[in-house]
Amino acid sequence: MPNYEGIIEILQITNHGDHFKEFPTPSGRMVRYPGSQQLSIWLPEDAIQNYLKYCIYDLINNRTLEEGSVEQKVTGRILMIWNTIEWKPSDYHLAIDHIKGYQHHIRFRKLLDNEGISSDQIVEMPIATTLQPSLIKNINLINNQSESKIETASTESYQDGFGNKILNMDQVIREKNLNLLQNTFKEIFLNNNQKNYVEYNDQGRSGEILYHENDLCIKFYYELGGQNCKLWIRIPTESNWLMETKIPVGRRREILLSIASSVIRDQASTWRFEIHDDEILFFQS
């Protein structure tokens, strides 16, 4: 089947049914990598105990795209993932049945190839909630420069029409990021005399990753993924870090790198990871 690289906007998330305002709503977002595209929906409650069936309907072509059991579709306890690269551009409606008689309704739209953003760009859409849709104007682009381009930028010398040197901003940004990495790993090295380690509380397709440091223990919820995303770890955002972990925010990246590296070492040496604002994602290299 052909691939359709257009991104997905989540337009609306609501509940419908008896006393629907009393119940929480899901959240979701789409991520696109070259030749790969995923729609993720996080349910607000345990999927195995609280949900029945789901149905995705193509509103423009008046047909059911997919339907089935939430229990069989869910990854872990709350995460539903679809590989959407073969879905055609259209407007869609996802309905998820709760055992208490109401439904989650999620309206989303798949855009045309190159609509709004080039199809070869890596895109992470913002997380959609009841209060905030996930729209193309808020996309987070990941720079996909090749090593050769980076090397060229660092060695080029820029001049204006009068022969005056112009600051090479590519090189400045590159050196700034390099210094950040060096400082981060320096902190890890200086703190390695502390007793810190990672262990895993496995509960099937989900569980907890426990980071231990001296007498402190921080728990991070994880779920096994599907398709290209092998593992998802929920992490506190920078604004919530101190409140949830009791560790200064200045050490946040150091600890997250330590956890991600431990997962790679202990679980799958062929994986790669990406640290985002509220999650760490692991992919097959």
Secondary structure, DSSP 8 states (H G I E B T S, - for coil): -------EEEEEEEEESTTGGGS---EEEEEEETTEEEEEEE-SS-HHHHEEEEEEEETTTTEEEEEEEHHHHEETTTEEEEE-TT--SEEEEEEEEETTS-EEEEEEEE--TTSSS-TTSEEE---B-SS--B-GGG-EEE----HHHHHHHHH--EE-TTS-EE--HHHHHHHHHHHHHHHHHHHHHHTTTS-EEEEEEE-SSEEEEEEEETTEEEEEEEEE--TTEEEEEE---TTTHHHHH-S-GGGHHHHHHHHHHHHHHHT-TTEEEEE-SSEEEEEE-
